[in-house]
């Protein structure tokens, strides 16, 4: 049923075995072990770009985490509305939640395929002679015999601690303790690498966001402590080749995380420095007065000065009217109140002449200038 997985996995393993078997010998245990390790490296190299996209998506998710908390408070009971708003928010920020799961989803069928191919080298439904004469997917019968005869520190790669006695007898005089001496250290190293990888990944998260979300805090503890214990506890049930797969996979993941996180941190530092440099270039220098743009309203007012510092024509005209108005008002006041012509205000009114007022000669819009009151004197008219 899963031949579409088994054949590609066995083909990649066959290729690397031929490459290292040419250097070390086809029956060498280290040639088979390196073939398994480079099978992992080939897969992880193909998934390197999706892993970088996953890290960037997680980084963006941390940036708009407060908005997610607001949506949870607003649409906590309406799950359908909450899912729609979350999808809209993720599309606005360019985050693809499925892209972050791609590396994990791809590794699961590869692990299943590798486990099946390795177990098929020593098939329990066939006797020892039939098993050595039948090929295994891409591998020929000669390759099957080569794998069964290969030893890593004296232990077959397809052997595991809890293997049934009838299958264990096919390897010859091999005890479970001999398998445990090689399998247990590999299991412990794989568990330690799993712990370090999970711890390094959790350390990148925002502590405040993790504290605000209890489920995320529980998942972090499971990743850091429970998953490594699961690797150590499952070690006795898997062949040595699977333990090599776990070890090399966790080693690659730890190194890849450090490399990618350092690169992303360097990019963020460069962006921050560029932003600071741009702000400093736009800011005025110490002691320099800021340059303010000229307003058009100042130049368009009648009293406003022109660009060359001289008064405009409207201002000159206004000044001329102001001066003439002042002169005429002073003259009118002298004529209306002067005693030397022998006529008073009443005489002027009797002759049909209206008394001259200062406001008649003042231009419109100007401040009215009242004449000074004349001082009374005791001088008699001649």
Secondary structure as the mmCIF struct_conf table of DSSP 4:
data_model
#
loop_
_struct_conf.conf_type_id
_struct_conf.id
_struct_conf.beg_label_comp_id
_struct_conf.beg_label_asym_id
_struct_conf.beg_label_seq_id
_struct_conf.end_label_comp_id
_struct_conf.end_label_asym_id
_struct_conf.end_label_seq_id
HELX_RH_AL_P HELX_RH_AL_P1 UNK A 3 UNK A 24
TURN_TY1_P TURN_TY1_P1 UNK A 26 UNK A 27
HELX_RH_AL_P HELX_RH_AL_P2 UNK A 29 UNK A 46
TURN_TY1_P TURN_TY1_P2 UNK A 47 UNK A 47
HELX_RH_AL_P HELX_RH_AL_P3 UNK A 48 UNK A 63
TURN_TY1_P TURN_TY1_P3 UNK A 64 UNK A 64
HELX_RH_AL_P HELX_RH_AL_P4 UNK A 65 UNK A 74
BEND BEND1 UNK A 75 UNK A 77
HELX_RH_AL_P HELX_RH_AL_P5 UNK A 79 UNK A 92
TURN_TY1_P TURN_TY1_P4 UNK A 93 UNK A 94
HELX_RH_AL_P HELX_RH_AL_P6 UNK A 97 UNK A 119
HELX_RH_3T_P HELX_RH_3T_P1 UNK A 120 UNK A 122
TURN_TY1_P TURN_TY1_P5 UNK A 124 UNK A 125
BEND BEND2 UNK A 126 UNK A 126
HELX_RH_AL_P HELX_RH_AL_P7 UNK A 128 UNK A 133
BEND BEND3 UNK A 134 UNK A 134
STRN STRN1 UNK A 136 UNK A 136
TURN_TY1_P TURN_TY1_P6 UNK A 137 UNK A 138
STRN STRN2 UNK A 139 UNK A 139
HELX_RH_AL_P HELX_RH_AL_P8 UNK A 141 UNK A 149
STRN STRN3 UNK A 152 UNK A 152
TURN_TY1_P TURN_TY1_P7 UNK A 153 UNK A 154
STRN STRN4 UNK A 155 UNK A 155
TURN_TY1_P TURN_TY1_P8 UNK A 157 UNK A 158
TURN_TY1_P TURN_TY1_P9 UNK A 161 UNK A 162
HELX_RH_AL_P HELX_RH_AL_P9 UNK A 165 UNK A 168
HELX_RH_3T_P HELX_RH_3T_P2 UNK A 169 UNK A 171
BEND BEND4 UNK A 172 UNK A 173
HELX_RH_AL_P HELX_RH_AL_P10 UNK A 176 UNK A 203
TURN_TY1_P TURN_TY1_P10 UNK A 204 UNK A 204
BEND BEND5 UNK A 205 UNK A 205
HELX_RH_AL_P HELX_RH_AL_P11 UNK A 207 UNK A 212
HELX_RH_AL_P HELX_RH_AL_P12 UNK A 214 UNK A 221
HELX_RH_PI_P HELX_RH_PI_P1 UNK A 222 UNK A 226
HELX_RH_AL_P HELX_RH_AL_P13 UNK A 227 UNK A 234
HELX_RH_3T_P HELX_RH_3T_P3 UNK A 235 UNK A 237
BEND BEND6 UNK A 238 UNK A 238
HELX_RH_AL_P HELX_RH_AL_P14 UNK A 240 UNK A 282
BEND BEND7 UNK A 283 UNK A 283
HELX_LH_PP_P HELX_LH_PP_P1 UNK A 284 UNK A 285
TURN_TY1_P TURN_TY1_P11 UNK A 286 UNK A 287
HELX_LH_PP_P HELX_LH_PP_P2 UNK A 288 UNK A 295
HELX_RH_AL_P HELX_RH_AL_P15 UNK A 296 UNK A 300
BEND BEND8 UNK A 301 UNK A 301
TURN_TY1_P TURN_TY1_P12 UNK A 302 UNK A 303
BEND BEND9 UNK A 304 UNK A 304
STRN STRN5 UNK A 305 UNK A 305
TURN_TY1_P TURN_TY1_P13 UNK A 307 UNK A 308
BEND BEND10 UNK A 309 UNK A 310
STRN STRN6 UNK A 311 UNK A 311
HELX_LH_PP_P HELX_LH_PP_P3 UNK A 312 UNK A 312
HELX_RH_AL_P HELX_RH_AL_P16 UNK A 313 UNK A 337
BEND BEND11 UNK A 339 UNK A 339
TURN_TY1_P TURN_TY1_P14 UNK A 340 UNK A 341
BEND BEND12 UNK A 342 UNK A 342
HELX_RH_AL_P HELX_RH_AL_P17 UNK A 345 UNK A 350
TURN_TY1_P TURN_TY1_P15 UNK A 351 UNK A 352
HELX_LH_PP_P HELX_LH_PP_P4 UNK A 353 UNK A 356
HELX_RH_AL_P HELX_RH_AL_P18 UNK A 358 UNK A 361
BEND BEND13 UNK A 362 UNK A 362
HELX_LH_PP_P HELX_LH_PP_P5 UNK A 363 UNK A 363
TURN_TY1_P TURN_TY1_P16 UNK A 364 UNK A 365
BEND BEND14 UNK A 366 UNK A 366
HELX_LH_PP_P HELX_LH_PP_P6 UNK A 367 UNK A 368
HELX_LH_PP_P HELX_LH_PP_P7 UNK A 370 UNK A 376
HELX_LH_PP_P HELX_LH_PP_P8 UNK A 379 UNK A 381
#
